[in-house]
Amino acid sequence: MGPGSASIAGRVHRRRLLKSVAFLIVRDAAGLSQVLVTHLATRARVERLTEESVVEVTAVVAANEQPPNGVELISPEIREEATAFPRDLNRNTP
């Protein structure tokens, strides 16, 4: 990407799908990072992700007071590395 960009790799902690934007919260060893998604094709990819899936995100770093660490990643390129299948928490299976 260039100056002011960063790459992170971690697990999908949460997705927030709003009408005009989506937020992807990625958890890695450093904590939580918020990714702002506005591009329709990228949003479609985010909608298909499941919690705990492993992703790599490369994006521009932008200051913002709202996210947990005071910055968010914008204009992301998101690559899914591994899919986590949702577990049925009501079943008594290991």
N, C-alpha and C positions, 0 to 999 in steps of 0.2 A: 504494500500500500504506500508507504512513504513516511516522512516525518510526522510525528504525532499519532502514529498508529501503534497498535499493540495486538499481540496474539495471546489468547488464553485457551487452556484446555481443561475441561472438568465435566461434572455431571449436571444435567438439567435439574435445578432445584424446584423451579416453578415457572409456569407460563401465565401471563395475563393477556388475554385477547380482548382488546377493546375495539370499538367500531372503526376508528381510523388508524390506530397503531397497535402494535403488540410489544410486550416486554418479555424478554427471556432472562431469567435469573440463573446464572451459572455459578456452581459451587466448586471451588478448588482448594488447595492447601492454604491459600492466602485468605480465603473467605468467600464472600458473595460479590458478584459483579452483575450489573444491570446492563442489558443490551437492548437498545431501542431499535425496533424494526418497523420501517414504513414502506418498503418496497414490496409489492404484491407477491412476487415469486418467492422472495425470502420469507414472507409471512406464511405462505402456504407450506413451506418447509417446516417452519416453527409449529404450525398447527398439527403436523404429523408426529412431532417429537413426543416421547413419553417421559415422565419424570424418571430420573436416574439414568437416562440415556447419556452416553459419553459424546461430547461435542468439542470441536475446535472452532474458535471464533477469532477472526482477524477483523479489526475495525479501527475507526478513528476514535481517539480518546477526547472526550469533551467534558468540561467542568459543569457540574449541576449539583445543587444543594439537596435535591430529593433522594438520590440513591444512597445506599448505606455508606459508601466510602467517598462521597462527594464528586464522583465522576461517573460517566456512563459511556458505553461504547456505542457509536452511531455508524451508519452505513456499513453494516456488518456483512461479511462473507461467513456463512455457517456451514460447517461440514460435520455430518454425523459419523462418528467413529464406531459406535456400538449401540444397538437398540436394547433398551430394558423393557421387558414385557411386563405389563401391569399385573400385580398380584391381586387376587380376590382376598381381601382382608377378613371376609366373613367365613372363610373356609378354615378348617383346622388342619392345614397341611404344613409341613416343614419348609 
